Amino acid sequence: MNKNNLHNIKTAGFKTPNDYFESLDKRILSKIDAQPHLEAIKSSGFNAPEGYFETFDGHLLEALKKEQNTKVISLFGWKKIAYISGVAASILLMFQLFINNSDSVTFDELETASIENYLYQEDLSIYDIASYLSEDDLTKDSFIDNKLSEESLEDYLLENTTIEDLIID
């Protein structure tokens, strides 16, 4: 159809005979009236043996009892789990042996800041730290040999003490 003429259509295009809807219900009911046809049917087409429904329960229970127990096969058997865990353990062992560095860190390689952070985070008391030192480490000479400049001592006091600590001491 031409798009320009769509607004000029005068009829819908569908026509019904005169008085079609007025006599429609009578025509449908005349075709539906199937009473004579139903009387002509003598059987439904489905037959059950006589006494079937009276003994149905017994037959059903017998059929259920005859069902044999089947062997259940587990999806995750012990052999499969042992095999998988062995493979996983061997992979972890290979990573541990070949990727992990065997170089041990010495005390000289540690930074002073990391040692201070460790001691600060562990909340060790002075007595705990002293228990790790030997008597040779605590000689008088080791304390006398450490000469501190006044600037470093002043910086330490400013960073690590408060005014209340100085007043109390």
ABEGO torsion letter per residue (X at the ends): XBAAAAAABABAGBBBBBGAAAAAAAAAAAAABAAAAAAABABAGBBBBBGAAAAAAAAAAAAAAABBBBBBBBABBAAAAAAAAAAAAAAAAAAAAAABBABBBBAAABBAAAAAAAAAAAGBBAAAAAAABBAAAABAAAAAABBBBAAAAAAAAAAABBAAAAAAX
